[in-house]
């Protein structure tokens, strides 16, 4: 789809797209609102078009995942017009694509909202479709307001160019609408598994909206705390709201963590992800609905064998934030691996399943100097789910947009803020991953860490099926992915020492508040723009990007030069907002630019 600007997009006829997982009916093709919206089938097709367009690479796919942060970096040969090294400006095509992609789908949402409402007497369950469209619109505006600050708030279906040179709307008004839309969606949408009210996996459920509201209020509380002034309510009010909504999801009991971390992202185990994923984009094997995410975030190697281009690699900082025993998440999220032409794997961490609590310690000899870098391997294609269909997009990968693990970590962060401390500590033992007994911030974060102790027989990169899970480590709360507890939170590496040391804080509130962002990084790396947003809402983007100067102690010599030298020096406070795209300002003279661009 050619998107020149939101103004030109508004002239396009509404295109009805259908996804085989959502509809059995044939698509009606390109129609206008004059001969559409005559019954519930039309409304269903229209909302399917919204969900299909939501999967666009600029909206939720691989292109929008590349806002640079301290966890990942682009290949040195592809700096994406300055995106890789923070020299980007308003003309950057990635940022422009993100703006235009979001407003394109917002236009689709507005079309559904206005036209279904206008034809409600013809459409059974009309409020259900309006609720879904308003929820998706809220999701999109939440992205935009975090990235750009004040943005034009367009709430009606646009049918002409007249009057479309709108000004940027203050953030307070945008957030008021985001909250109202999610609240409306909660009222009109369905619970998980409630098929009598239209439940389908991938659609916005009541819990998904509650989870997003928890994220909205966490953002508002953090920014109010960061700036010492309100956007929409006080910091304390917003943290309480975040805690309230995340608690509702947890106590609802409809979601749990899957037993094995990679199963959330694996095309071959996609049926398990429904336990944990509240909202996602679906990509079905062989039907061209997948994205190129697996080509960017996977294991390096031949496309035909399930390999990726390796355009995105792990920073040294990301590589070093995992405790030695956190090997499942570490080897899944940032493997140092290549698929050879015979289909076998080669890399330093391939020969064994690394259990670094035992005799197999990381060493400079094992993590040797060679040309191979660490990938962000989270959405890998290897082994191919369908070897007969190895096309870039035909690998069946669902991309989670909100997971239960994120809800647990938001609960933990909000609880710590509301109570000025993480509460009581109880060892996270046993195999229950529902969170039904959570009473404190410790309980929530340690549930996520407990799941990271569960391994699978065999070598993680081979992704051995069927699963033969190793659960014997779940009770080792002080040895394997240790529980957080008073005065003990994760590990510290300052770029100088060659050993890992526990952090020890005298103030548990400050300790928890500092370390929760590291746990979010370990768990959520490369999922949307969460990491960049986390650094921005806490006001530490510039400081944290300096961590790129902290090198892996097991790597020496020329390999240390792979870190892009310009990034730390180039990052400025202005980068806590993205620039308003130049092409949009060219056609809309009422759009002002963000400071510094």
GIWOCOR-V112413 format. One record per residue. PHI is phi in whole degrees, 0 to 359 (999 if undefined). Layout:
phi-><PHI PHI>
This chain:
phi-><999 272 253 276 187 299 291 287 301 296 275 288 293 289 261 268 244 234 247 299 281 252 225 260 288 286 293 270 78 269 231 253 291 290 239 233 60 263 198 292 299 297 297 294 296 295 290 297 298 299 294 295 290 298 279 305 296 275 258 226 266 294 292 276 277 257 302 294 217 279 259 220 213 279 300 297 273 220 272 53 54 93 296 289 235 59 248 291 226 298 273 299 290 293 294 298 297 295 298 292 298 294 290 297 287 300 298 299 299 298 297 297 300 292 281 293 297 295 248 299 290 262 243 295 59 300 293 299 286 296 298 298 295 291 295 295 300 296 302 290 293 296 302 298 289 287 282 247 80 300 222 300 260 254 240 231 295 265 240 207 282 300 73 268 278 277 274 288 269 305 306 302 288 296 294 300 288 303 296 298 294 296 295 296 297 301 294 255 265 245 279 303 72 273 292 293 247 94 296 217 302 102 274 288 262 302 293 298 295 297 297 291 295 301 288 299 289 296 298 298 295 294 290 297 291 296 263 70 208 270 263 207 91 283 301 298 299 289 297 295 295 299 296 298 288 293 297 299 295 296 287 295 71 266 228 208 285 292 294 231 310 298 294 289 244 257 298 278 235 298 294 283 297 297 293 248 272 276 206 206 257 263 230 266 299 86 246 66 264 284 240 271 304 293 279 258 239 204 267 298 155 296 302 296 257 97 276 237 284 66 293 247 236 278 285 297 298 301 301 259 272 269 300 306 277 276 281 294 294 296 283 278 280 218 285 247 208 220 270 280 295 271 89 276 251 223 168 293 259 277 301 219 279 283 246 280 281 259 280 273 267 295 208 297 292 282 268 278 282 203 286 285 260 276 267 266 263 294 251 289 264 264 290 301 293 225 303 283 226 255 309 314 260 262 237 71 272 276 246 291 255 203 242 298 301 295 300 298 289 294 303 299 294 294 300 298 288 295 261 53 166 277 85 276 251 231 306 273 245 80 253 288 239 275 84 295 255 296 229 209 295 302 303 291 291 287 294 297 288 297 301 292 278 274 248 235 301 92 262 301 287 281 54 295 236 290 295 235 286 258 253 292 270 296 266 273 287 245 240 250 42 302 302 281 204 311 68 211 220 63 237 234 224 259 86 244 289 255 230 269 233 295 287 230 248 280 247 293 299 295 299 296 298 287 279 297 292 292 292 299 295 296 273 246 310 71 262 61 248 302 294 301 295 298 293 290 294 268 73 240 302 297 298 289 293 294 295 299 275 265 258 291 292 268 243 228 74 300 296 294 278 291 295 297 297 281 298 301 289 275 290 229 301 299 285 283 230 275 286 292 304 300 297 287 288 295 260 225 290 276 278 271 261 289 302 93 254>
